[in-house]
Amino acid sequence: MEQKLKAACIQMSSGPVITGNLDEAEKLIRQAAAQGAKFIATPENTCHIRMPSVEKLNSAPAQEDHPGLPRFSALAKELGVWILIGSMAVKASEDKLYNRSFLFDDQGNLAVHYDKIHLFDVVLSEKEKYGESEVIEPGTEAVVAWTPWGGMGMSICYDLRFAYLYRDLAKAGAGILLIPAAFTVPTGKAHWETLLRARAIETGSFVIAPGQTGEHEGGRKTWGHSLIIDPWGKILAEGGEKVGVVTAELDLSEVEAARTRIPSLLHDRKYKVRS
């Protein structure tokens, strides 16, 4: 296993038009590769953010017809880098989509995909409500991808609030947690950094968390502030609010070091809840 990795988060402000977002993502991925990154991650909803949900359903292609897949595959092969597409909406059925991550290896092969398990059904205020389950089919499998840098645990955005998922991923071999997101401004401001650092610390893992940023068509606003965090909870890189690229050097030996110092993954105990 390779012990050193230069990783990059792509911070985007996606709109409703797939082709324009593909162009922007490719431009930023090329910038990251030019800076020496060998693993490059884009945010949730890389190829489009569209509201309301019915419009998103009508505009999403089937996976085999999605223009992003051959394009990102070719780009990964050309640049010789691994690319995580944080998520793209693809048809699951006539009335449902998958919110699906795609990981391409440096030969352009699709290594794995992951379907978002936990869906964002919340009421933040009278004016800001989300009902992801109206059109998204939830995933049913947690996924660890095997790479030259060891296991990487897959997740998307709202999954971040379910700590047991990351504990399971770490126990299954993940030393890097991938958390592409499109966090809202109120939840991002209050919770984003705290949750990400907690997941890193709890599992002794690196976290790579690229985010959407800015105001999108329909009035949706996202937080940005993409983060790369080490297994001790230290922030290695942070993206602020602007579209762009952030990179960090990862030393994978720090995973074992953190887990040796605090081996909490080995200390689970069964218990009953009395009330």
SULURNOR-V950598 format. One record per pair of residues at least 4 apart in sequence whose C-alpha atoms are under 6 Angstrom apart, sorted by the first residue. I is the first residue (numbers start at 1). J is the second residue. D is the distance in Angstrom with one decimal. If there is no record, write none. Layout:
BEGIN
{{I	J	D} {I	J	D}}
END
This chain:
BEGIN
{{1	148	5.6} {1	149	5.5} {2	148	5.8} {2	149	5.1} {3	251	5.7} {3	252	4.8} {4	250	5.7} {4	251	4.9} {5	249	5.8} {5	250	5.0} {6	37	4.8} {6	38	5.8} {6	248	5.7} {6	249	4.5} {7	37	5.2} {7	39	4.8} {7	40	5.9} {7	247	5.5} {7	248	5.6} {8	37	5.9} {8	40	4.7} {8	246	5.5} {8	247	4.2} {9	41	5.1} {9	210	4.8} {9	245	5.8} {9	246	5.3} {10	41	5.9} {10	42	4.8} {10	210	5.9} {10	245	4.9} {11	210	5.9} {11	211	5.5} {11	212	5.7} {11	243	5.1} {11	244	5.2} {12	212	5.1} {12	213	6.0} {12	243	5.1} {13	212	5.5} {13	213	5.1} {13	214	5.9} {14	21	5.8} {14	48	5.6} {14	49	5.9} {15	48	5.3} {15	49	5.2} {15	216	5.9} {16	48	4.9} {16	49	5.3} {16	50	5.0} {18	47	5.0} {18	48	5.5} {21	47	5.2} {32	37	5.6} {33	37	4.9} {38	81	4.8} {39	81	5.9} {39	82	4.8} {39	83	5.9} {40	83	4.9} {41	83	5.8} {41	84	4.5} {42	85	5.2} {42	86	5.0} {42	210	5.8} {43	86	4.5} {43	180	4.5} {43	181	5.3} {43	210	4.8} {43	211	4.8} {43	212	5.8} {44	86	4.5} {44	87	4.6} {44	180	5.1} {44	181	4.6} {44	182	5.6} {45	49	5.9} {45	87	5.1} {45	88	5.3} {46	87	6.0} {47	88	5.9} {50	56	5.4} {60	89	5.9} {60	90	5.6} {61	65	5.9} {61	66	5.6} {61	90	5.6} {61	91	5.9} {62	90	5.2} {62	91	4.6} {63	90	5.4} {68	72	5.9} {73	108	4.3} {74	108	5.8} {76	80	5.6} {76	81	5.2} {76	106	5.3} {76	108	5.1} {77	106	5.3} {77	107	4.4} {77	108	4.5} {80	106	4.6} {81	106	4.4} {82	104	5.6} {82	105	4.5} {82	106	4.8} {83	103	5.8} {83	104	5.2} {84	102	5.8} {84	103	4.4} {85	101	5.7} {85	102	5.2} {86	101	5.1} {86	180	5.0} {87	99	6.0} {87	100	4.9} {87	101	4.1} {88	99	5.9} {88	100	5.4} {89	98	5.7} {89	99	4.9} {90	97	5.5} {90	98	5.4} {91	97	4.4} {92	96	5.4} {92	97	4.6} {92	98	5.7} {96	135	4.7} {96	136	5.3} {96	137	5.8} {97	135	5.9} {97	136	4.7} {97	137	5.7} {98	136	5.5} {98	137	5.5} {99	115	5.7} {99	116	5.6} {100	114	5.5} {100	115	4.4} {101	113	5.4} {101	114	5.1} {102	113	4.5} {103	110	5.9} {103	111	5.5} {103	112	5.5} {104	108	5.6} {104	109	5.4} {104	110	4.5} {104	111	5.4} {105	109	5.4} {115	139	4.6} {116	138	6.0} {116	139	5.3} {116	156	5.7} {117	138	4.8} {117	139	4.3} {118	159	5.3} {119	132	5.7} {119	133	6.0} {120	132	5.2} {121	130	5.3} {121	131	4.3} {121	132	5.6} {122	129	5.9} {122	130	5.3} {123	129	4.4} {124	128	5.5} {124	129	5.9} {132	136	5.8} {143	154	5.6} {144	151	5.9} {144	152	5.4} {144	153	4.5} {145	151	5.5} {145	152	5.1} {146	150	5.7} {146	151	4.7} {151	173	5.4} {151	174	4.1} {151	175	5.8} {152	174	4.7} {152	176	4.8} {152	177	5.7} {153	169	5.5} {153	174	5.2} {153	177	4.7} {153	178	5.9} {154	178	5.3} {155	179	5.3} {156	179	5.2} {156	180	5.3} {156	181	6.0} {157	180	5.8} {157	181	4.1} {167	203	6.0} {169	174	5.6} {170	174	4.5} {175	205	4.9} {176	205	5.3} {176	206	4.6} {176	207	5.7} {177	207	4.8} {178	208	5.1} {179	209	4.6} {180	209	5.0} {180	210	4.9} {180	211	6.0} {181	211	4.8} {182	211	5.4} {182	212	4.8} {182	222	5.9} {183	188	5.5} {183	222	5.5} {183	223	5.6} {184	188	5.6} {184	222	4.5} {184	223	5.6} {185	189	5.9} {185	222	5.2} {185	223	4.6} {187	191	5.6} {188	192	4.6} {188	223	5.4} {191	195	5.9} {197	233	5.0} {198	202	5.9} {200	204	5.6} {200	205	4.9} {200	206	5.9} {200	207	6.0} {200	231	5.2} {200	233	5.7} {201	231	5.7} {201	232	5.4} {201	233	5.3} {204	231	4.4} {204	255	5.7} {204	258	5.4} {204	259	5.4} {205	231	4.3} {205	255	5.7} {206	229	5.6} {206	230	4.6} {206	231	5.0} {207	228	5.5} {207	229	5.1} {208	228	4.7} {209	226	5.6} {209	227	5.2} {210	226	4.6} {211	224	4.9} {211	226	5.0} {212	222	5.8} {212	224	5.2} {213	222	4.7} {213	223	5.2} {213	224	4.0} {214	221	5.5} {214	222	5.3} {215	220	5.8} {215	221	4.3} {216	220	5.2} {224	241	5.1} {225	238	5.8} {225	239	4.5} {225	240	4.4} {225	241	5.8} {226	238	5.5} {226	239	4.7} {227	237	5.6} {227	238	4.7} {228	236	5.5} {228	237	5.2} {229	233	5.9} {229	234	5.5} {229	235	4.5} {229	236	5.4} {230	234	5.3} {231	255	5.9} {237	248	6.0} {239	246	5.9} {254	258	6.0} {256	260	5.9} {259	263	4.8}}
END
